[in-house]
Structures are given as structure tokens and as C-alpha cells.
Amino acid sequence: MNKRILIVDDEPNIVISLEFLMMREGHEVRVARDGEAGLAAVRTHRPDLVVLDVMMPKLDGFAVLEAVRADPGLAGTRILMLTAKGREAEQNKGLALGADAYMSKPFSTRDLVDKVKELLDRT
């Protein structure tokens, strides 16, 4: 099942790892390295799932999430927040703004792949 996944993260090592994992699962992968580029890519490429970091240059992940959820044409896009900020308040904010799921860095690759499969199965 080939799905379109957008990775929005400014940490090169995370991007390389995520890109490899998602391509290994057979998905089409695009990458954006800051919030502005990520939002533009969501609008242009209409991914099935966005793996979205919170702390990024230009626009943070929360701003990207809010913009995606405010656009009726994009509102159904699945969003997995992936961040080093694993505090409960950050998770609650992301989920309240409409994130479908939240995972903290460092993450287990198995858990991440399982969570992506779970979210894509909902679409």
C-alpha cells in the first residue's frame, strides 16, 4: 500500500532515519526542513500522513498543524507529531490542536512504524 508521507523536521539525522524507514515500508516520501516549507508541501503534495516536528525554524509544528486543520481541503490529513518535547503539556497542546498522534524523541523505530501503519489504516 503506497501512501504519500511528508516528513517535516530540521534535524538531518532524524530526516535520514525517517525517510529510510518510510521508504522501506513502500511509501512515497517527501521532506521539508522547516515549518514554512512543510506547510507549502502539505498544500502542494497532499500527503496521506505528515510526520511533523514541533521545534523548527520559520514556523513551528504547532503553527503548521493549526494551518492544516484550518484548511477544509487539508483537514483530513493525518498528522503525527514527533518531537523532543515529550512533556505532557506539549502533547496535550498538539492533540488539542488536532494532531492524530504524538511520539517523543528518541523513538523506537518499531513503535514509529507501527504508529504510522495505524494512522494510515484510518484513512
N, C-alpha and C positions, 0 to 999 in steps of 0.2 A: 504494500500500500504506500505509494509515493505521495507524500504530503510536502507542502511548502513550509519551511521553517526559517524564521528570521532570528538571528542572534544579534542582540544589541548590547554590547559590552566594550569597554575601553581597555580591558586587560588582555594583552596579546596571548598569554599562556592559557587563559580561560577560553578565549575565542578558538584557538587551535584545538584544544581538547573537545569543546562542544561541537565544533564543525566536524571533527573526525567521528565522534560518537553518532551524530545525526546522519552523516553520510553513510556510515557503516550500517545503519538501520534502513537505508534505502531512500532517505528523504532528500529533496532538493533544498539546498541551504544557501542563504544569503547572509551577509554580515554587514552590520553598521557599527561604527566605532564611537559614536556619540549620540545623544538624545535627538538632536535635530535631524541627523542623517537617518536615525531609526524611525522617526515619525514619517519622514518623507518616503522611506522604503515601505512602511506599512501601507501608506496611501497608494503607492505605485504598484507594488507587487502582490498585495492582498494575501499575505501568508495565512496558512491554517493555524499556525502557532507562533507566538513571539516569546523567546526566552530573553527576558528584559532585566538588566542590571539596574539598581537604584542609583548608585553614585556614579555619575558620568558628567563629562563636560557639556556645556551649552544648554541642554535640558536634562533634568534628572528623570529617572524612571517613573516617578510619580506623575510628573507633568506629561510625559508621553502616554502613560496609562489613562490619565484624565482626558487627553485629547482624543485618544482612540475610542474610549467609551462614550464621548460626547458626539461622535460622528455616527449617525444611524447606519451608514453604509459599512462601517467597520466594527460596529458594536458587538458582533458575534465572534470576533477574532479571539481565540484562546490566548491567554497571557499567563506565563509562568514567571513570577518574579524570582530572580536569582541574585542574592546579594550577601556581602559580608556582614551586613547589618541584620543579625538574626534576632534582635531583641523583639520581645512580644509587641511593644508599641509600634515598631516598624511593620511587623507582619500585619497587625490589625489595621494600620493605615492602608497598606497595599490591598488587603482583602476588602476593606470598606470602599475603596475607590474602584473596585471591580476586578481585581486580579482573580484568576481562576485557581491559582495555587501559588505557594511560596516555598522556596527552598533556600537554605543558608549555605554559604561557602565556609569552609570546604565541604564539598558534597561527595557522596558516594556515586560513582558513575552508574552503578546498577540501579540505585534509587532514582537517579535523574532519568535514565532511560525508561524505567517503569512509569514514572510520573508523566513523561511525555506521551507514552503509549496510552495511558489512562485518559489524558486530556484530548488526544486525537480521536480516541474511540467515541468521545462525546459529540464530535462534530457530525 
